[in-house]
Amino acid sequence: VHAQIITVKQDGTGDFTMIQNAVNASFNGDTVLVYPGTYYENLDLTSKGIVLAGTWLLNPEDSLVFQTIIDGNHYESCIKSLSGSLWTHIIGFTIQNGFGTNLSSYKPYYYGNGGGILVVNSKIKVIECRVCNNFGKYGAGICATNSSLELSGNSIFNNWAVKAGGGIRIASSEVIIDSVDLNNVYLNYASYGSDIEIAFSDTPSKIYLDTATVINPDDY
């Protein structure tokens, strides 16, 4: 079976008008290509090895990232993957207004983990995305647990965590932060680890960023 490109357009001229329906119809190796618009969805990419991309993939203009929005509508994670042995790529979106996913029946907090993107037992590459204005208990912007995560050219800002990892939380995971296509991680908020928290993982010897909140990090 040859890989296919599945298009999502809100005006009805594509294969689907909703991203999740296109994801459900996809097979490993496929590309789900999303045209500009605001999509109020909470996407589940579990067990998918696909490319989920905005039209930035075809025309790498920053304006297309601003115009192609996955909005969690203040309900659960904007995007989650709870298992997956193949790499999934998320490319060229603004990811906003997620509230995270509760993975336990015990829910002492209003927010769950991974407001913007939740990665559990999965392999995810996030490329040229804006992850902003998300909320969570841990990892309000991106939360990765028992996973492999690669970050290239993203801006992760204005995310709020109740506990730790306002921007990014990495727990028992391997992370590669691109040293060439630099990420921006700034002005995130949490009780500790406001921008980045790394727990139960080997801390990279260097974390390469373009824009960060402070020049000389302190314990906070």
PyMOL commands that place a pseudoatom at each C-alpha (Angstrom):
pseudoatom trace, name=CA, resn=VAL, resi=1, chain=A, elem=C, hetatm=0, pos=[0.000, 0.000, 0.000]
pseudoatom trace, name=CA, resn=HIS, resi=2, chain=A, elem=C, hetatm=0, pos=[1.464, 3.346, -1.040]
pseudoatom trace, name=CA, resn=ALA, resi=3, chain=A, elem=C, hetatm=0, pos=[1.496, 6.245, 1.390]
pseudoatom trace, name=CA, resn=GLN, resi=4, chain=A, elem=C, hetatm=0, pos=[-1.185, 8.795, 0.641]
pseudoatom trace, name=CA, resn=ILE, resi=5, chain=A, elem=C, hetatm=0, pos=[-1.838, 12.469, 1.331]
pseudoatom trace, name=CA, resn=ILE, resi=6, chain=A, elem=C, hetatm=0, pos=[-5.179, 13.098, 3.048]
pseudoatom trace, name=CA, resn=THR, resi=7, chain=A, elem=C, hetatm=0, pos=[-6.340, 16.721, 2.926]
pseudoatom trace, name=CA, resn=VAL, resi=8, chain=A, elem=C, hetatm=0, pos=[-8.378, 18.588, 5.533]
pseudoatom trace, name=CA, resn=LYS, resi=9, chain=A, elem=C, hetatm=0, pos=[-10.158, 21.784, 4.459]
pseudoatom trace, name=CA, resn=GLN, resi=10, chain=A, elem=C, hetatm=0, pos=[-12.922, 23.525, 6.339]
pseudoatom trace, name=CA, resn=ASP, resi=11, chain=A, elem=C, hetatm=0, pos=[-14.649, 24.636, 3.137]
pseudoatom trace, name=CA, resn=GLY, resi=12, chain=A, elem=C, hetatm=0, pos=[-15.391, 21.026, 2.189]
pseudoatom trace, name=CA, resn=THR, resi=13, chain=A, elem=C, hetatm=0, pos=[-13.116, 20.886, -0.867]
pseudoatom trace, name=CA, resn=GLY, resi=14, chain=A, elem=C, hetatm=0, pos=[-10.698, 18.424, 0.759]
pseudoatom trace, name=CA, resn=ASP, resi=15, chain=A, elem=C, hetatm=0, pos=[-11.042, 14.818, 1.808]
pseudoatom trace, name=CA, resn=PHE, resi=16, chain=A, elem=C, hetatm=0, pos=[-12.274, 15.784, 5.296]
pseudoatom trace, name=CA, resn=THR, resi=17, chain=A, elem=C, hetatm=0, pos=[-13.351, 18.886, 7.201]
pseudoatom trace, name=CA, resn=MET, resi=18, chain=A, elem=C, hetatm=0, pos=[-12.159, 17.634, 10.615]
pseudoatom trace, name=CA, resn=ILE, resi=19, chain=A, elem=C, hetatm=0, pos=[-8.614, 16.598, 11.442]
pseudoatom trace, name=CA, resn=GLN, resi=20, chain=A, elem=C, hetatm=0, pos=[-9.526, 13.652, 13.686]
pseudoatom trace, name=CA, resn=ASN, resi=21, chain=A, elem=C, hetatm=0, pos=[-11.611, 12.058, 10.935]
pseudoatom trace, name=CA, resn=ALA, resi=22, chain=A, elem=C, hetatm=0, pos=[-8.622, 12.277, 8.602]
pseudoatom trace, name=CA, resn=VAL, resi=23, chain=A, elem=C, hetatm=0, pos=[-6.326, 10.802, 11.261]
pseudoatom trace, name=CA, resn=ASN, resi=24, chain=A, elem=C, hetatm=0, pos=[-8.752, 7.914, 11.797]
pseudoatom trace, name=CA, resn=ALA, resi=25, chain=A, elem=C, hetatm=0, pos=[-8.727, 7.191, 8.063]
pseudoatom trace, name=CA, resn=SER, resi=26, chain=A, elem=C, hetatm=0, pos=[-4.933, 7.274, 7.810]
pseudoatom trace, name=CA, resn=PHE, resi=27, chain=A, elem=C, hetatm=0, pos=[-2.450, 4.414, 7.779]
pseudoatom trace, name=CA, resn=ASN, resi=28, chain=A, elem=C, hetatm=0, pos=[1.162, 4.382, 8.908]
pseudoatom trace, name=CA, resn=GLY, resi=29, chain=A, elem=C, hetatm=0, pos=[3.283, 6.438, 6.531]
pseudoatom trace, name=CA, resn=ASP, resi=30, chain=A, elem=C, hetatm=0, pos=[0.417, 8.671, 5.394]
pseudoatom trace, name=CA, resn=THR, resi=31, chain=A, elem=C, hetatm=0, pos=[0.419, 12.465, 5.557]
pseudoatom trace, name=CA, resn=VAL, resi=32, chain=A, elem=C, hetatm=0, pos=[-2.583, 14.353, 6.893]
pseudoatom trace, name=CA, resn=LEU, resi=33, chain=A, elem=C, hetatm=0, pos=[-2.289, 17.813, 5.336]
pseudoatom trace, name=CA, resn=VAL, resi=34, chain=A, elem=C, hetatm=0, pos=[-4.316, 20.495, 7.105]
pseudoatom trace, name=CA, resn=TYR, resi=35, chain=A, elem=C, hetatm=0, pos=[-5.196, 23.749, 5.365]
pseudoatom trace, name=CA, resn=PRO, resi=36, chain=A, elem=C, hetatm=0, pos=[-5.445, 27.072, 7.267]
pseudoatom trace, name=CA, resn=GLY, resi=37, chain=A, elem=C, hetatm=0, pos=[-8.266, 27.567, 9.731]
pseudoatom trace, name=CA, resn=THR, resi=38, chain=A, elem=C, hetatm=0, pos=[-9.057, 27.157, 13.414]
pseudoatom trace, name=CA, resn=TYR, resi=39, chain=A, elem=C, hetatm=0, pos=[-9.877, 23.563, 14.297]
pseudoatom trace, name=CA, resn=TYR, resi=40, chain=A, elem=C, hetatm=0, pos=[-11.534, 23.139, 17.693]
pseudoatom trace, name=CA, resn=GLU, resi=41, chain=A, elem=C, hetatm=0, pos=[-10.455, 19.561, 18.302]
pseudoatom trace, name=CA, resn=ASN, resi=42, chain=A, elem=C, hetatm=0, pos=[-8.685, 17.341, 20.817]
pseudoatom trace, name=CA, resn=LEU, resi=43, chain=A, elem=C, hetatm=0, pos=[-6.705, 15.008, 18.610]
pseudoatom trace, name=CA, resn=ASP, resi=44, chain=A, elem=C, hetatm=0, pos=[-5.758, 11.435, 19.465]
pseudoatom trace, name=CA, resn=LEU, resi=45, chain=A, elem=C, hetatm=0, pos=[-2.771, 10.108, 17.493]
pseudoatom trace, name=CA, resn=THR, resi=46, chain=A, elem=C, hetatm=0, pos=[-2.370, 6.929, 19.536]
pseudoatom trace, name=CA, resn=SER, resi=47, chain=A, elem=C, hetatm=0, pos=[-0.776, 4.071, 17.538]
pseudoatom trace, name=CA, resn=LYS, resi=48, chain=A, elem=C, hetatm=0, pos=[-0.360, 6.286, 14.469]
pseudoatom trace, name=CA, resn=GLY, resi=49, chain=A, elem=C, hetatm=0, pos=[2.908, 6.605, 12.577]
pseudoatom trace, name=CA, resn=ILE, resi=50, chain=A, elem=C, hetatm=0, pos=[1.949, 9.506, 10.328]
pseudoatom trace, name=CA, resn=VAL, resi=51, chain=A, elem=C, hetatm=0, pos=[2.877, 13.040, 9.375]
pseudoatom trace, name=CA, resn=LEU, resi=52, chain=A, elem=C, hetatm=0, pos=[0.341, 15.577, 10.641]
pseudoatom trace, name=CA, resn=ALA, resi=53, chain=A, elem=C, hetatm=0, pos=[1.199, 18.863, 8.988]
pseudoatom trace, name=CA, resn=GLY, resi=54, chain=A, elem=C, hetatm=0, pos=[-0.119, 22.261, 8.069]
pseudoatom trace, name=CA, resn=THR, resi=55, chain=A, elem=C, hetatm=0, pos=[0.550, 23.710, 4.644]
pseudoatom trace, name=CA, resn=TRP, resi=56, chain=A, elem=C, hetatm=0, pos=[3.815, 25.102, 6.029]
pseudoatom trace, name=CA, resn=LEU, resi=57, chain=A, elem=C, hetatm=0, pos=[5.107, 21.727, 4.844]
pseudoatom trace, name=CA, resn=LEU, resi=58, chain=A, elem=C, hetatm=0, pos=[4.519, 22.842, 1.244]
pseudoatom trace, name=CA, resn=ASN, resi=59, chain=A, elem=C, hetatm=0, pos=[5.351, 26.516, 1.674]
pseudoatom trace, name=CA, resn=PRO, resi=60, chain=A, elem=C, hetatm=0, pos=[7.496, 27.293, 4.742]
pseudoatom trace, name=CA, resn=GLU, resi=61, chain=A, elem=C, hetatm=0, pos=[6.019, 30.705, 5.547]
pseudoatom trace, name=CA, resn=ASP, resi=62, chain=A, elem=C, hetatm=0, pos=[5.615, 31.630, 9.213]
pseudoatom trace, name=CA, resn=SER, resi=63, chain=A, elem=C, hetatm=0, pos=[2.203, 33.146, 8.488]
pseudoatom trace, name=CA, resn=LEU, resi=64, chain=A, elem=C, hetatm=0, pos=[0.839, 29.687, 7.700]
pseudoatom trace, name=CA, resn=VAL, resi=65, chain=A, elem=C, hetatm=0, pos=[1.775, 28.492, 11.200]
pseudoatom trace, name=CA, resn=PHE, resi=66, chain=A, elem=C, hetatm=0, pos=[-0.201, 31.396, 12.679]
pseudoatom trace, name=CA, resn=GLN, resi=67, chain=A, elem=C, hetatm=0, pos=[-3.186, 30.625, 10.432]
pseudoatom trace, name=CA, resn=THR, resi=68, chain=A, elem=C, hetatm=0, pos=[-3.380, 26.860, 11.025]
pseudoatom trace, name=CA, resn=ILE, resi=69, chain=A, elem=C, hetatm=0, pos=[-4.628, 26.443, 14.579]
pseudoatom trace, name=CA, resn=ILE, resi=70, chain=A, elem=C, hetatm=0, pos=[-5.486, 23.407, 16.687]
pseudoatom trace, name=CA, resn=ASP, resi=71, chain=A, elem=C, hetatm=0, pos=[-7.529, 24.819, 19.567]
pseudoatom trace, name=CA, resn=GLY, resi=72, chain=A, elem=C, hetatm=0, pos=[-8.233, 22.500, 22.501]
pseudoatom trace, name=CA, resn=ASN, resi=73, chain=A, elem=C, hetatm=0, pos=[-11.237, 24.647, 23.442]
pseudoatom trace, name=CA, resn=HIS, resi=74, chain=A, elem=C, hetatm=0, pos=[-10.234, 24.418, 27.132]
pseudoatom trace, name=CA, resn=TYR, resi=75, chain=A, elem=C, hetatm=0, pos=[-10.922, 20.694, 27.147]
pseudoatom trace, name=CA, resn=GLU, resi=76, chain=A, elem=C, hetatm=0, pos=[-8.229, 18.003, 27.407]
pseudoatom trace, name=CA, resn=SER, resi=77, chain=A, elem=C, hetatm=0, pos=[-4.962, 18.012, 25.441]
pseudoatom trace, name=CA, resn=CYS, resi=78, chain=A, elem=C, hetatm=0, pos=[-4.904, 19.576, 22.006]
pseudoatom trace, name=CA, resn=ILE, resi=79, chain=A, elem=C, hetatm=0, pos=[-2.944, 16.546, 20.766]
pseudoatom trace, name=CA, resn=LYS, resi=80, chain=A, elem=C, hetatm=0, pos=[-2.168, 13.300, 22.555]
pseudoatom trace, name=CA, resn=SER, resi=81, chain=A, elem=C, hetatm=0, pos=[-0.529, 9.977, 21.782]
pseudoatom trace, name=CA, resn=LEU, resi=82, chain=A, elem=C, hetatm=0, pos=[-0.747, 7.329, 24.494]
pseudoatom trace, name=CA, resn=SER, resi=83, chain=A, elem=C, hetatm=0, pos=[1.226, 4.622, 22.691]
pseudoatom trace, name=CA, resn=GLY, resi=84, chain=A, elem=C, hetatm=0, pos=[3.067, 4.137, 19.441]
pseudoatom trace, name=CA, resn=SER, resi=85, chain=A, elem=C, hetatm=0, pos=[6.174, 2.360, 18.204]
pseudoatom trace, name=CA, resn=LEU, resi=86, chain=A, elem=C, hetatm=0, pos=[6.550, 4.444, 15.019]
pseudoatom trace, name=CA, resn=TRP, resi=87, chain=A, elem=C, hetatm=0, pos=[7.536, 8.101, 14.724]
pseudoatom trace, name=CA, resn=THR, resi=88, chain=A, elem=C, hetatm=0, pos=[4.760, 10.650, 14.287]
pseudoatom trace, name=CA, resn=HIS, resi=89, chain=A, elem=C, hetatm=0, pos=[5.600, 14.132, 13.000]
pseudoatom trace, name=CA, resn=ILE, resi=90, chain=A, elem=C, hetatm=0, pos=[3.605, 17.237, 14.009]
pseudoatom trace, name=CA, resn=ILE, resi=91, chain=A, elem=C, hetatm=0, pos=[4.550, 20.120, 11.732]
pseudoatom trace, name=CA, resn=GLY, resi=92, chain=A, elem=C, hetatm=0, pos=[3.491, 23.720, 11.231]
pseudoatom trace, name=CA, resn=PHE, resi=93, chain=A, elem=C, hetatm=0, pos=[0.630, 24.412, 13.677]
pseudoatom trace, name=CA, resn=THR, resi=94, chain=A, elem=C, hetatm=0, pos=[-0.355, 26.818, 16.391]
pseudoatom trace, name=CA, resn=ILE, resi=95, chain=A, elem=C, hetatm=0, pos=[-1.429, 24.609, 19.307]
pseudoatom trace, name=CA, resn=GLN, resi=96, chain=A, elem=C, hetatm=0, pos=[-3.403, 26.473, 21.942]
pseudoatom trace, name=CA, resn=ASN, resi=97, chain=A, elem=C, hetatm=0, pos=[-6.022, 26.411, 24.715]
pseudoatom trace, name=CA, resn=GLY, resi=98, chain=A, elem=C, hetatm=0, pos=[-5.488, 22.817, 25.814]
pseudoatom trace, name=CA, resn=PHE, resi=99, chain=A, elem=C, hetatm=0, pos=[-6.267, 21.789, 29.408]
pseudoatom trace, name=CA, resn=GLY, resi=100, chain=A, elem=C, hetatm=0, pos=[-4.429, 18.463, 29.548]
pseudoatom trace, name=CA, resn=THR, resi=101, chain=A, elem=C, hetatm=0, pos=[-5.533, 14.851, 29.943]
pseudoatom trace, name=CA, resn=ASN, resi=102, chain=A, elem=C, hetatm=0, pos=[-6.144, 13.091, 33.254]
pseudoatom trace, name=CA, resn=LEU, resi=103, chain=A, elem=C, hetatm=0, pos=[-4.763, 9.553, 33.019]
pseudoatom trace, name=CA, resn=SER, resi=104, chain=A, elem=C, hetatm=0, pos=[-5.923, 8.491, 36.467]
pseudoatom trace, name=CA, resn=SER, resi=105, chain=A, elem=C, hetatm=0, pos=[-9.359, 8.048, 37.979]
pseudoatom trace, name=CA, resn=TYR, resi=106, chain=A, elem=C, hetatm=0, pos=[-8.071, 10.162, 40.883]
pseudoatom trace, name=CA, resn=LYS, resi=107, chain=A, elem=C, hetatm=0, pos=[-8.430, 13.757, 39.716]
pseudoatom trace, name=CA, resn=PRO, resi=108, chain=A, elem=C, hetatm=0, pos=[-7.439, 16.239, 42.410]
pseudoatom trace, name=CA, resn=TYR, resi=109, chain=A, elem=C, hetatm=0, pos=[-6.752, 18.948, 39.820]
pseudoatom trace, name=CA, resn=TYR, resi=110, chain=A, elem=C, hetatm=0, pos=[-8.948, 20.579, 37.258]
pseudoatom trace, name=CA, resn=TYR, resi=111, chain=A, elem=C, hetatm=0, pos=[-6.140, 20.314, 34.699]
pseudoatom trace, name=CA, resn=GLY, resi=112, chain=A, elem=C, hetatm=0, pos=[-4.547, 17.146, 33.332]
pseudoatom trace, name=CA, resn=ASN, resi=113, chain=A, elem=C, hetatm=0, pos=[-1.038, 16.650, 31.930]
pseudoatom trace, name=CA, resn=GLY, resi=114, chain=A, elem=C, hetatm=0, pos=[0.189, 17.947, 28.597]
pseudoatom trace, name=CA, resn=GLY, resi=115, chain=A, elem=C, hetatm=0, pos=[-2.153, 20.793, 27.809]
pseudoatom trace, name=CA, resn=GLY, resi=116, chain=A, elem=C, hetatm=0, pos=[-0.739, 21.373, 24.343]
pseudoatom trace, name=CA, resn=ILE, resi=117, chain=A, elem=C, hetatm=0, pos=[0.780, 17.976, 23.516]
pseudoatom trace, name=CA, resn=LEU, resi=118, chain=A, elem=C, hetatm=0, pos=[0.769, 14.823, 25.668]
pseudoatom trace, name=CA, resn=VAL, resi=119, chain=A, elem=C, hetatm=0, pos=[3.185, 12.055, 24.690]
pseudoatom trace, name=CA, resn=VAL, resi=120, chain=A, elem=C, hetatm=0, pos=[3.108, 8.734, 26.576]
pseudoatom trace, name=CA, resn=ASN, resi=121, chain=A, elem=C, hetatm=0, pos=[4.951, 5.594, 25.410]
pseudoatom trace, name=CA, resn=SER, resi=122, chain=A, elem=C, hetatm=0, pos=[5.288, 7.171, 21.953]
pseudoatom trace, name=CA, resn=LYS, resi=123, chain=A, elem=C, hetatm=0, pos=[7.752, 8.682, 19.496]
pseudoatom trace, name=CA, resn=ILE, resi=124, chain=A, elem=C, hetatm=0, pos=[6.928, 12.237, 18.445]
pseudoatom trace, name=CA, resn=LYS, resi=125, chain=A, elem=C, hetatm=0, pos=[8.750, 14.915, 16.466]
pseudoatom trace, name=CA, resn=VAL, resi=126, chain=A, elem=C, hetatm=0, pos=[7.380, 18.453, 16.827]
pseudoatom trace, name=CA, resn=ILE, resi=127, chain=A, elem=C, hetatm=0, pos=[8.618, 20.792, 14.114]
pseudoatom trace, name=CA, resn=GLU, resi=128, chain=A, elem=C, hetatm=0, pos=[7.936, 24.512, 13.485]
pseudoatom trace, name=CA, resn=CYS, resi=129, chain=A, elem=C, hetatm=0, pos=[4.953, 24.777, 15.839]
pseudoatom trace, name=CA, resn=ARG, resi=130, chain=A, elem=C, hetatm=0, pos=[3.746, 27.507, 18.195]
pseudoatom trace, name=CA, resn=VAL, resi=131, chain=A, elem=C, hetatm=0, pos=[2.643, 25.936, 21.488]
pseudoatom trace, name=CA, resn=CYS, resi=132, chain=A, elem=C, hetatm=0, pos=[1.037, 28.660, 23.584]
pseudoatom trace, name=CA, resn=ASN, resi=133, chain=A, elem=C, hetatm=0, pos=[-1.699, 29.509, 26.084]
pseudoatom trace, name=CA, resn=ASN, resi=134, chain=A, elem=C, hetatm=0, pos=[-2.120, 25.946, 27.326]
pseudoatom trace, name=CA, resn=PHE, resi=135, chain=A, elem=C, hetatm=0, pos=[-2.738, 24.775, 30.884]
pseudoatom trace, name=CA, resn=GLY, resi=136, chain=A, elem=C, hetatm=0, pos=[-1.908, 21.599, 32.775]
pseudoatom trace, name=CA, resn=LYS, resi=137, chain=A, elem=C, hetatm=0, pos=[-0.885, 19.967, 36.005]
pseudoatom trace, name=CA, resn=TYR, resi=138, chain=A, elem=C, hetatm=0, pos=[2.473, 18.879, 34.541]
pseudoatom trace, name=CA, resn=GLY, resi=139, chain=A, elem=C, hetatm=0, pos=[3.922, 19.919, 31.191]
pseudoatom trace, name=CA, resn=ALA, resi=140, chain=A, elem=C, hetatm=0, pos=[1.394, 22.552, 30.208]
pseudoatom trace, name=CA, resn=GLY, resi=141, chain=A, elem=C, hetatm=0, pos=[2.978, 23.075, 26.793]
pseudoatom trace, name=CA, resn=ILE, resi=142, chain=A, elem=C, hetatm=0, pos=[4.387, 19.603, 26.104]
pseudoatom trace, name=CA, resn=CYS, resi=143, chain=A, elem=C, hetatm=0, pos=[4.526, 16.627, 28.463]
pseudoatom trace, name=CA, resn=ALA, resi=144, chain=A, elem=C, hetatm=0, pos=[6.497, 13.506, 27.505]
pseudoatom trace, name=CA, resn=THR, resi=145, chain=A, elem=C, hetatm=0, pos=[6.535, 10.344, 29.650]
pseudoatom trace, name=CA, resn=ASN, resi=146, chain=A, elem=C, hetatm=0, pos=[8.347, 7.100, 28.756]
pseudoatom trace, name=CA, resn=SER, resi=147, chain=A, elem=C, hetatm=0, pos=[8.742, 8.439, 25.241]
pseudoatom trace, name=CA, resn=SER, resi=148, chain=A, elem=C, hetatm=0, pos=[11.120, 9.780, 22.617]
pseudoatom trace, name=CA, resn=LEU, resi=149, chain=A, elem=C, hetatm=0, pos=[10.665, 13.459, 21.778]
pseudoatom trace, name=CA, resn=GLU, resi=150, chain=A, elem=C, hetatm=0, pos=[12.421, 15.608, 19.199]
pseudoatom trace, name=CA, resn=LEU, resi=151, chain=A, elem=C, hetatm=0, pos=[11.942, 19.380, 19.004]
pseudoatom trace, name=CA, resn=SER, resi=152, chain=A, elem=C, hetatm=0, pos=[12.980, 21.582, 16.072]
pseudoatom trace, name=CA, resn=GLY, resi=153, chain=A, elem=C, hetatm=0, pos=[12.158, 25.219, 15.372]
pseudoatom trace, name=CA, resn=ASN, resi=154, chain=A, elem=C, hetatm=0, pos=[9.263, 25.536, 17.828]
pseudoatom trace, name=CA, resn=SER, resi=155, chain=A, elem=C, hetatm=0, pos=[8.127, 28.446, 19.984]
pseudoatom trace, name=CA, resn=ILE, resi=156, chain=A, elem=C, hetatm=0, pos=[6.754, 27.323, 23.356]
pseudoatom trace, name=CA, resn=PHE, resi=157, chain=A, elem=C, hetatm=0, pos=[5.496, 30.230, 25.453]
pseudoatom trace, name=CA, resn=ASN, resi=158, chain=A, elem=C, hetatm=0, pos=[2.741, 31.504, 27.756]
pseudoatom trace, name=CA, resn=ASN, resi=159, chain=A, elem=C, hetatm=0, pos=[1.847, 28.067, 29.085]
pseudoatom trace, name=CA, resn=TRP, resi=160, chain=A, elem=C, hetatm=0, pos=[0.842, 27.555, 32.723]
pseudoatom trace, name=CA, resn=ALA, resi=161, chain=A, elem=C, hetatm=0, pos=[1.385, 24.428, 34.872]
pseudoatom trace, name=CA, resn=VAL, resi=162, chain=A, elem=C, hetatm=0, pos=[-0.004, 23.912, 38.376]
pseudoatom trace, name=CA, resn=LYS, resi=163, chain=A, elem=C, hetatm=0, pos=[2.956, 21.732, 39.366]
pseudoatom trace, name=CA, resn=ALA, resi=164, chain=A, elem=C, hetatm=0, pos=[6.024, 21.552, 37.115]
pseudoatom trace, name=CA, resn=GLY, resi=165, chain=A, elem=C, hetatm=0, pos=[7.154, 22.090, 33.557]
pseudoatom trace, name=CA, resn=GLY, resi=166, chain=A, elem=C, hetatm=0, pos=[5.221, 25.114, 32.410]
pseudoatom trace, name=CA, resn=GLY, resi=167, chain=A, elem=C, hetatm=0, pos=[6.725, 24.899, 28.934]
pseudoatom trace, name=CA, resn=ILE, resi=168, chain=A, elem=C, hetatm=0, pos=[8.027, 21.335, 28.699]
pseudoatom trace, name=CA, resn=ARG, resi=169, chain=A, elem=C, hetatm=0, pos=[8.108, 18.370, 31.077]
pseudoatom trace, name=CA, resn=ILE, resi=170, chain=A, elem=C, hetatm=0, pos=[10.276, 15.378, 30.202]
pseudoatom trace, name=CA, resn=ALA, resi=171, chain=A, elem=C, hetatm=0, pos=[9.853, 12.347, 32.466]
pseudoatom trace, name=CA, resn=SER, resi=172, chain=A, elem=C, hetatm=0, pos=[11.651, 9.027, 31.920]
pseudoatom trace, name=CA, resn=SER, resi=173, chain=A, elem=C, hetatm=0, pos=[12.079, 10.039, 28.293]
pseudoatom trace, name=CA, resn=GLU, resi=174, chain=A, elem=C, hetatm=0, pos=[14.728, 10.711, 25.703]
pseudoatom trace, name=CA, resn=VAL, resi=175, chain=A, elem=C, hetatm=0, pos=[14.707, 14.208, 24.225]
pseudoatom trace, name=CA, resn=ILE, resi=176, chain=A, elem=C, hetatm=0, pos=[16.626, 15.679, 21.312]
pseudoatom trace, name=CA, resn=ILE, resi=177, chain=A, elem=C, hetatm=0, pos=[16.563, 19.483, 21.118]
pseudoatom trace, name=CA, resn=ASP, resi=178, chain=A, elem=C, hetatm=0, pos=[17.798, 20.651, 17.729]
pseudoatom trace, name=CA, resn=SER, resi=179, chain=A, elem=C, hetatm=0, pos=[21.076, 22.570, 17.842]
pseudoatom trace, name=CA, resn=VAL, resi=180, chain=A, elem=C, hetatm=0, pos=[20.629, 24.026, 14.343]
pseudoatom trace, name=CA, resn=ASP, resi=181, chain=A, elem=C, hetatm=0, pos=[16.912, 24.751, 13.918]
pseudoatom trace, name=CA, resn=LEU, resi=182, chain=A, elem=C, hetatm=0, pos=[16.628, 26.338, 17.341]
pseudoatom trace, name=CA, resn=ASN, resi=183, chain=A, elem=C, hetatm=0, pos=[13.591, 26.352, 19.604]
pseudoatom trace, name=CA, resn=ASN, resi=184, chain=A, elem=C, hetatm=0, pos=[12.241, 29.238, 21.666]
pseudoatom trace, name=CA, resn=VAL, resi=185, chain=A, elem=C, hetatm=0, pos=[11.069, 28.418, 25.203]
pseudoatom trace, name=CA, resn=TYR, resi=186, chain=A, elem=C, hetatm=0, pos=[10.131, 31.463, 27.253]
pseudoatom trace, name=CA, resn=LEU, resi=187, chain=A, elem=C, hetatm=0, pos=[7.615, 33.108, 29.608]
pseudoatom trace, name=CA, resn=ASN, resi=188, chain=A, elem=C, hetatm=0, pos=[6.063, 29.877, 30.798]
pseudoatom trace, name=CA, resn=TYR, resi=189, chain=A, elem=C, hetatm=0, pos=[4.920, 29.496, 34.395]
pseudoatom trace, name=CA, resn=ALA, resi=190, chain=A, elem=C, hetatm=0, pos=[4.897, 26.702, 36.987]
pseudoatom trace, name=CA, resn=SER, resi=191, chain=A, elem=C, hetatm=0, pos=[5.506, 26.080, 40.685]
pseudoatom trace, name=CA, resn=TYR, resi=192, chain=A, elem=C, hetatm=0, pos=[8.970, 24.888, 39.626]
pseudoatom trace, name=CA, resn=GLY, resi=193, chain=A, elem=C, hetatm=0, pos=[10.682, 24.299, 36.319]
pseudoatom trace, name=CA, resn=SER, resi=194, chain=A, elem=C, hetatm=0, pos=[8.760, 27.146, 34.739]
pseudoatom trace, name=CA, resn=ASP, resi=195, chain=A, elem=C, hetatm=0, pos=[10.155, 26.653, 31.255]
pseudoatom trace, name=CA, resn=ILE, resi=196, chain=A, elem=C, hetatm=0, pos=[11.650, 23.141, 31.287]
pseudoatom trace, name=CA, resn=GLU, resi=197, chain=A, elem=C, hetatm=0, pos=[11.534, 20.343, 33.858]
pseudoatom trace, name=CA, resn=ILE, resi=198, chain=A, elem=C, hetatm=0, pos=[13.454, 17.106, 33.324]
pseudoatom trace, name=CA, resn=ALA, resi=199, chain=A, elem=C, hetatm=0, pos=[12.520, 14.326, 35.765]
pseudoatom trace, name=CA, resn=PHE, resi=200, chain=A, elem=C, hetatm=0, pos=[13.780, 10.732, 35.980]
pseudoatom trace, name=CA, resn=SER, resi=201, chain=A, elem=C, hetatm=0, pos=[15.710, 11.285, 32.732]
pseudoatom trace, name=CA, resn=ASP, resi=202, chain=A, elem=C, hetatm=0, pos=[19.287, 11.979, 31.730]
pseudoatom trace, name=CA, resn=THR, resi=203, chain=A, elem=C, hetatm=0, pos=[19.606, 15.735, 31.400]
pseudoatom trace, name=CA, resn=PRO, resi=204, chain=A, elem=C, hetatm=0, pos=[21.213, 16.693, 28.072]
pseudoatom trace, name=CA, resn=SER, resi=205, chain=A, elem=C, hetatm=0, pos=[24.664, 18.205, 28.529]
pseudoatom trace, name=CA, resn=LYS, resi=206, chain=A, elem=C, hetatm=0, pos=[23.444, 21.218, 26.546]
pseudoatom trace, name=CA, resn=ILE, resi=207, chain=A, elem=C, hetatm=0, pos=[19.956, 22.500, 25.829]
pseudoatom trace, name=CA, resn=TYR, resi=208, chain=A, elem=C, hetatm=0, pos=[20.108, 24.681, 22.736]
pseudoatom trace, name=CA, resn=LEU, resi=209, chain=A, elem=C, hetatm=0, pos=[17.624, 27.565, 22.551]
pseudoatom trace, name=CA, resn=ASP, resi=210, chain=A, elem=C, hetatm=0, pos=[17.290, 30.778, 20.614]
pseudoatom trace, name=CA, resn=THR, resi=211, chain=A, elem=C, hetatm=0, pos=[14.997, 32.742, 22.927]
pseudoatom trace, name=CA, resn=ALA, resi=212, chain=A, elem=C, hetatm=0, pos=[14.818, 31.916, 26.636]
pseudoatom trace, name=CA, resn=THR, resi=213, chain=A, elem=C, hetatm=0, pos=[13.329, 33.714, 29.633]
pseudoatom trace, name=CA, resn=VAL, resi=214, chain=A, elem=C, hetatm=0, pos=[16.607, 34.440, 31.408]
pseudoatom trace, name=CA, resn=ILE, resi=215, chain=A, elem=C, hetatm=0, pos=[20.250, 34.604, 30.430]
pseudoatom trace, name=CA, resn=ASN, resi=216, chain=A, elem=C, hetatm=0, pos=[21.649, 33.197, 33.693]
pseudoatom trace, name=CA, resn=PRO, resi=217, chain=A, elem=C, hetatm=0, pos=[19.267, 30.518, 35.068]
pseudoatom trace, name=CA, resn=ASP, resi=218, chain=A, elem=C, hetatm=0, pos=[18.793, 30.254, 38.810]
pseudoatom trace, name=CA, resn=ASP, resi=219, chain=A, elem=C, hetatm=0, pos=[17.217, 27.398, 40.793]
pseudoatom trace, name=CA, resn=TYR, resi=220, chain=A, elem=C, hetatm=0, pos=[13.718, 28.716, 40.072]
for i in range(1, 220): cmd.bond("trace and resi %d" % i, "trace and resi %d" % (i + 1))
show_as sticks, trace
zoom trace
